[in-house]
Amino acid sequence: MIESNFKDKKICITGGAGFIGSAIANRLFGIAEITIVDSLIPEYGGNLHNIEKIKDHIKFDIADVREKDVIENLVKDMDYIFNMAGQTSHMDSMTDPHTDLEINARAQLSILEAIRQHNPKVKIIFASTRQIYGRPDNLPVDESHPIRPVDVNGINKNAGEQYHKLYNDVYGIQTSILRLTNTYGPGMRVKDARQTFVGIWIQKILKGEDFEVWGGDQLRDFNYVDDVVDAFLKVAINKNANGEIFNLGSNEVITLNELADALIDVHGSGNYKIRNFPEDRKKIDIGDYYSDYSKINELLEWHPSVNIKEGLSKTLDYYRQHGEHYL
Ligand SMILES: NC(=O)c1ccc[n+]([C@@H]2O[C@H](COP(=O)([O-])OP(=O)(O)OC[C@H]3O[C@@H](n4cnc5c(N)ncnc54)[C@H](O)[C@@H]3O)[C@@H](O)[C@H]2O)c1
């Protein structure tokens, strides 16, 4: 069991009340000593229900990683930091670019500086994104693909990951970077489409309402959240992953229409309308995308194990039971 490597280790998860951060916290609960820091800004994906079962038994700071003092206290004594805090909305990064810059770039540099000064032995894993590649030149996209972000979020996430890489290479701080593709599962924001369109599809289908598919022919790969947690844990404990950047992805490449059909199939009913991309979204859409994740597969034997239908089924089950806390 990979989790046993974290026994009695001190772990900090920035953005730990969010979708993926809370899944890491729930996985390591009872094994590691967990500290979560999360600003719980309402527009983002943080949700106290994500940590409902564990929140009274962990250290939970409602605080902002943009604050220097918060960060300095946080990094001290930690063995691992899962650095998940981020502004994730692509549209918000265009309408409010400075907030995106502050969280996704400047705060990341502050975290790394605090580590360099106060805890240079820690291992930190950064949640980056496939968005930084922009519109792919070729498919599948591997880690050597040019970085050509199509939105402000992509530029700032790229800066965030490059700081992590630099602090590894120059200062010997142990950092690893995962470039995530579309991640879905229990705990994601379904109130609206701010985090992912899959969220709003799930909300609508559970309410018995039609949902919208924009475009529909775009190819994408999806990871179920448990598989993504596995990748974070594997990268954390392996020294060969230090200073490395890894794509996550899936061999199950499907169009958005096929994803919508799978969702309806798993739910047993539902309907969607195909709509043209709104102009403002089209400009920052990356078109077809799927990853080549052979690097992490070869080095760490990571591969996704939950297929789309199984993952959608588990996700729908979760929101059937816990929907009131998310909708
Ligand atoms: N979910 C995906 O499909 C996906 C894809 C690519 C990359 N990522 C990256 O993974 C990370 C986690 O994403 P997620 O899907 O769990 O999103 P999320 O919004 O659910 O989680 C992010 C968390 O960070 C917190 N946060 C934001 N700004 C903060 C700040 N200044 N200080 C403290 N906390 C702050 C939010 O409150 C939220 O709980 C993000 O960095 C994101 O860019 C996610």
The ligand as a Gaussian input file, in Angstrom:
#p B3LYP/6-31G(d) Opt

LIG

0 1
 N       -9.599000      19.567000     -11.660000
 C       -8.939000      19.564000     -12.807000
 O       -9.429000      19.041000     -13.823000
 C       -7.566000      20.174000     -12.893000
 C       -6.913000      20.166000     -14.134000
 C       -5.660000      20.722000     -14.235000
 C       -5.046000      21.292000     -13.130000
 N       -5.696000      21.305000     -11.923000
 C       -5.014000      21.953000     -10.791000
 O       -5.148000      21.182000      -9.614000
 C       -5.271000      22.041000      -8.484000
 C       -6.489000      21.634000      -7.684000
 O       -7.618000      21.768000      -8.519000
 P       -9.077000      21.367000      -8.076000
 O       -9.752000      20.848000      -9.282000
 O       -9.018000      20.547000      -6.847000
 O       -9.662000      22.813000      -7.795000
 P      -10.453000      23.376000      -6.528000
 O      -10.861000      24.762000      -6.845000
 O      -11.478000      22.412000      -6.075000
 O       -9.309000      23.407000      -5.421000
 C       -8.446000      24.490000      -5.262000
 C       -8.542000      24.921000      -3.822000
 O       -7.612000      25.977000      -3.617000
 C       -8.194000      26.907000      -2.747000
 N       -7.542000      28.180000      -2.964000
 C       -7.612000      28.966000      -4.078000
 N       -6.895000      30.068000      -3.892000
 C       -6.358000      29.968000      -2.654000
 C       -5.526000      30.830000      -1.895000
 N       -5.111000      32.002000      -2.395000
 N       -5.150000      30.434000      -0.649000
 C       -5.587000      29.254000      -0.143000
 N       -6.391000      28.414000      -0.817000
 C       -6.769000      28.772000      -2.053000
 C       -9.665000      26.927000      -3.128000
 O      -10.478000      27.425000      -2.074000
 C       -9.924000      25.455000      -3.441000
 O      -10.402000      24.787000      -2.296000
 C       -5.346000      23.455000      -9.001000
 O       -4.103000      24.092000      -8.793000
 C       -5.629000      23.300000     -10.482000
 O       -5.053000      24.318000     -11.264000
 C       -6.941000      20.767000     -11.783000

